[in-house]
Amino acid sequence: MEKNKIMESRKHISPVWSRSTDLYVERGEGSYLYTTDGRKLLDLTCGIGVTNTGHSHPRVVKAVQDQALMDSFSVILELKQSRGQ
């Protein structure tokens, strides 16, 4: 089953991207990744956005949720209108 998911996902990835692993990650928490087959793995390849806080840090998640709830579309619309666009 996992192999089928991986093969299917490759159909939707640009040819310029490659996969260095056949892991199918379900979620990340703190320093760990959890695979769909139940494995818990220490993420030694995380990027700059995860290195300091870990995956799904509660304060980062809350900040993203708060930002997403803001009415940012109307702010952009008002800015365009004030510039005469």
C-alpha positions as CSV (number, residue, x, y, z in Angstrom):
1,M,0.0,0.0,0.0
2,E,2.8,2.5,0.9
3,K,4.6,1.8,-2.4
4,N,1.4,2.6,-4.3
5,K,1.0,6.0,-2.5
6,I,4.6,6.9,-3.2
7,M,4.3,6.0,-6.9
8,E,1.1,7.9,-7.2
9,S,2.6,11.0,-5.5
10,R,5.5,11.0,-8.0
11,K,3.0,11.5,-10.8
12,H,2.2,14.9,-9.3
13,I,5.7,16.2,-8.7
14,S,7.6,18.2,-11.2
15,P,10.4,16.3,-12.9
16,V,12.9,18.8,-11.5
17,W,12.2,17.6,-8.0
18,S,13.3,14.2,-6.8
19,R,12.7,12.1,-3.8
20,S,15.7,11.0,-1.7
21,T,13.5,8.6,0.3
22,D,10.4,6.5,0.1
23,L,9.1,7.6,3.4
24,Y,5.5,8.8,3.4
25,V,5.3,11.3,6.3
26,E,1.9,11.8,7.9
27,R,2.9,14.6,10.3
28,G,5.7,16.3,12.2
29,E,5.7,17.1,15.9
30,G,8.7,18.8,17.6
31,S,11.9,17.1,16.3
32,Y,10.1,14.1,15.0
33,L,8.4,12.9,11.8
34,Y,5.7,10.2,11.9
35,T,5.2,8.0,8.9
36,T,1.9,6.6,7.8
37,D,3.1,3.1,8.7
38,G,3.5,4.2,12.4
39,R,7.3,4.9,12.6
40,K,8.6,7.8,14.7
41,L,11.8,9.2,13.2
42,L,14.1,12.0,14.3
43,D,14.1,14.7,11.6
44,L,17.7,15.3,10.8
45,T,17.0,17.0,7.5
46,C,14.6,19.8,8.6
47,G,14.9,23.2,7.0
48,I,15.5,26.6,8.5
49,G,11.8,27.1,9.3
50,V,11.7,24.0,11.6
51,T,15.2,23.9,13.1
52,N,14.6,26.4,15.9
53,T,11.0,25.6,16.9
54,G,10.3,22.1,15.6
55,H,7.4,20.9,13.6
56,S,3.9,22.2,14.7
57,H,5.2,24.3,17.6
58,P,2.0,25.5,19.4
59,R,3.0,29.2,19.3
60,V,3.8,29.1,15.6
61,V,0.6,27.3,14.8
62,K,-1.4,29.8,16.8
63,A,0.3,32.8,15.0
64,V,-0.5,31.2,11.6
65,Q,-4.1,30.6,12.6
66,D,-4.4,34.2,13.9
67,Q,-2.9,35.6,10.7
68,A,-5.2,33.5,8.5
69,L,-8.3,34.8,10.4
70,M,-7.3,38.4,9.6
71,D,-9.2,40.2,6.9
72,S,-6.1,40.7,4.7
73,F,-8.0,40.7,1.4
74,S,-9.9,43.9,2.2
75,V,-6.6,45.6,3.3
76,I,-5.1,44.8,-0.1
77,L,-8.3,46.1,-1.8
78,E,-8.2,49.3,0.2
79,L,-4.6,49.8,-0.7
80,K,-5.3,49.5,-4.4
81,Q,-8.2,51.8,-4.2
82,S,-6.2,54.5,-2.3
83,R,-3.6,54.3,-5.1
84,G,-6.3,54.7,-7.8
85,Q,-6.0,51.2,-9.2
